[in-house]
Amino acid sequence: MPKHQRIPSGQRKWRRCPPERRLAIAFARNARAFHAMAWTDDDRVSAQSAYHSAIAIELGLKSYLLHCGFSDDWTRVWLRHDLSTALRCVRMLGFEGVPDGIGELAAVLGPLYGSGALRTGIKPDLPLPPEVADQDICDLLNAVEAAIETKSGTDR
């Protein structure tokens, strides 16, 4: 095929590209910030806390995907705000640092987050006590940060 011809967008296949190291680190740091915002409220089970927790989970999982070579565009198009699908993707890539409770949180928070319901103030019934949910999100973010460090050296 001559160089000047382009493949129609419907025929292009998504493929992995070199890791976006800086963006992966930025996503991981932002995930930490949203996690901190989620658990500073006096009412730790409010819609606002759930919303920030969902963002922390999303950014943590997407950080790992960026680290593995998936582009930000790919995650935006194919995952959007689907926490369960993002979780399934990182597990398929061999990520083993997912705490048990993250799957339960993703199943409850994901649909509400994706539809925008958490932003409107709907208060979800969390499947875990707030302290356990907090620790599971913290453990997930710790594991993502460790995976990014281990696989790419010590540069930060």
C-alpha positions, 0 to 999 in steps of 0.5 A: 500500500502506498504511503499516502493512502490511509486505512479507514478508521473502522479498519484500524486495530488497536494495538499496544504502544510503548508505555506512557511512563509519565502519564502512568505516574500522573494517574497513580498520583491523582488516584492517591489524591482522590483516595485522600479526598474520599476518606477525609469527610466526616461522613465516610459513606456519602455520595461524595466519598463514593464518587472520589473512591470510584475515581481513585479505583479508575485512575489506579487501574488505568495507571497500570494499563498505561504502564503496560502500553495501552494508550490514554485514548484506548482506555478512554474509548474502550473502558470509559468509566467501566471499573469492572472492565478495567479490573478485568483488563489488569487481571488479564495482563497478570496484575496480582495486586488486586485486593478481594474487595475491589471487585465488589466495590467496582461492581457497585460503584462502577455503574453509578459512576459511569452513569453519573449518578454518584455526581448527582448525590445518590448514596450507594450501599457499599458492600464493605464497611468504610474502613475495609473499603478504604484499606482495599483501595489503599492496597490497590494503589500500593500494588499499582505503584509497586508494579510501576516501579518494579517493571520500569526501574527506579526512575520517578 
